[in-house]
Amino acid sequence: MIDYILLRIAKTSILSRFDNVYIIDKDRLLFEYPFLKEKGAVFVTLDYAQKLRGCIGTIIPYQTLLDDVINNALGAAFSDPRFSPLNTSEFDTLTLEVSVLTTPKPLEYSDYEDLKSKIRPHTDGLILKYGQYQGTFLPQVWEELPSAHDFLEHLAYKANANPTIYQHHPDIFLYQVEAIKEDFNEILSI
């Protein structure tokens, strides 16, 4: 089960860029929450007024869960190339979400119709890989794109490819997430 401490770490990481009174004491956190020492892959998503404001994450775990949350929170707030850096005036209508990913598993499929039948809406996140093209959608994207066809089509676009890419049988990987979301101002800092 995902822990509320992940939201607190993400919020405090963001606040630390605005005020040096906010400090992440890694040693204390690792002692109090040993699961933060495990390698983990997370996405941190910010929404402002119910619209995407930043989303940065890791697909394959390569660092501690603690470091991944910190780095991706800072990335979502200040380094998402689609948005300008976050500012304090946005805090009142900002929501913060941390999604912890399972390890992606390859999906075997015979053709596009078989692929559509094997993905589970609102459950599966997908990674598409084909040559230089790569993209991923978290399971939360199903809320905006509820049909498998639309989900796959937009995933191809996100990978900077055309939906005809599926004729070439790209590698598809499935993963799931545990996510926790809260209004930014409701989250306690550390």
N, C-alpha and C positions, 0 to 999 in steps of 0.2 A: 504494500500500500504506500502510495506516495505521501511524503511528509510535508507538513506546512512549513518546516524549516527551510525548504527549498525556495519558497516565495520570500521568506524573510532575508535569505542570503541574496537573492536577486535584487530585491528592493534596496537593501543596504549597499550593495555594489553600485547601483545607479546613484544613490544619494551621495556616495563618497566622492563622486565627480563634482558635486555642487558644494559640499561642505566637509572639511577634513575631520569633523567631529565623528563622522560615520566611518568606522574601521571594522574590517573583517579580521577577527582573531582566529586564524586558521587552526592553530594548535588546540585552542579551546574547543572549537567546533568539531574537530576530528576526534578529540577525546570524548566529548558529550554525545556525538552522533557517529559512531564508528562506520556506519554504512557509507558515509561520505568519502571514505578512503578507497572504496571500490571504483574501478573504472566505470565510467558511465557516459552515455550520449544523451544530450538534452537539446531541446529547442526552447528558446525564450521568445515569447510573443507579446508585443505591446499593442493594444488597441486604444485609439483615441476617439471618443464619441462613437463607439461601436464600429470603427473602421480601422483597418490595419495601419499600424504606425511604425512597426519594426518587427522583424522576425529573423533571428540568426540562430543557427544550431549546428550540431554535430551529428553525423549519421552513424559513424563507427566509433566506439569508445576507444580513446587513446590516452586519456588523462583521468585524474580522480573526478568523481561526481562533483565534489566541491569546486574544483578548478573549472570544470565545464560549465557549471551554473554561473560562476562569477564572470568568466570570459564571454559567455553568450549573452548574459544580461547586459554587459557593457556594449557588446556588439549590436544588440537589438536597439539599444537606446542611442548609441552614438556613431555607429559605423555601418548601418544598413544603407547601401548605396542608393536605395530608392527614396530615402527620406533625409531631411536635414536633422542634425542632432537634436535630441529631446531638450526641452527647456521646462523650467519649473511651472510656468503658467499652464502647462498641460496636465499637471497632476490631478486636478479635480475631476476630470472625465477620462482618466487613464485606467485601463485594466492591465493586469500582469498575469501571464500564464506561463507555467513551466511544464513542459512535456518530457517525460523520461521515456526513451525509446527502447524497445526490445532489440536484440541483435537481428539485423535483416537476414532473411532466408530467401534463397533463389526460388522462383516460382516456375515450375515446368508447365508449359502450355503448348498446344499444337498450332493454333491460329488465333486471330483476333477475337472471334466469337468465343473460343475456349477461354481466352484470357478474361474477357468480360464476365464469363460465368464463374470464374474462380476467385474473383476479388469480392470482398465483403464490404458493402457500403457501411460507412460510419464505424468500421472496425479496423480496416487495413489502411496503412500508409503504404505508398509505393515509391520505389526508386526505379527510374528508367535509365539504362546505360546502353549506348550504342556508339562506338567509336568516340568521337569528340563530344558527343551529346550526352548530357546527364542532367537529371532533374529529379526532385522529390516533392511529394505532397504529403503532409501530415493527414491523419484520419479526419481531423477537424475540417478539412477542406470539403468533405462530403456535404457539410451544411450548406455550402454555396453551390456545389455541383453534385446534386444527388443521383444523377444517372451515371452508370459505369461508362457509357459512351462519352458524356461530357467530361467526366473526370479524366479519362485517358486522353481525350483530345487536348484538354488544357495542360495536362502534364507534358505532352509532346511540345506544346508551345513554350512552356516554362523551360524545357531543356534546349530551347532555341532550335527546335526541329519542326517539321511539318507532321501532321497526324499520319501521313503515309509512311512514316518511320515504322509503323507496326507491320507493314508488309515485309520488312527486313528482319523480323523476329528479334527485336532488341532483348537484352537481358532485363528481366523484371525481378525485383526483390520486394518481399512483403515484410512489414514490421507493424507492431502495434505500439500504442503509447498509454501511459498513465499520466493524466494531466490534472493540474490543480490551477484554478483561476480565481482571482479576487480583485476587487477594486483597489487600486494602488494605495489610496489614502486609508484603507481599512487594514492594510498589512502592517504588522508591527515590524519595526526595524530591529536589528540585533543589538 
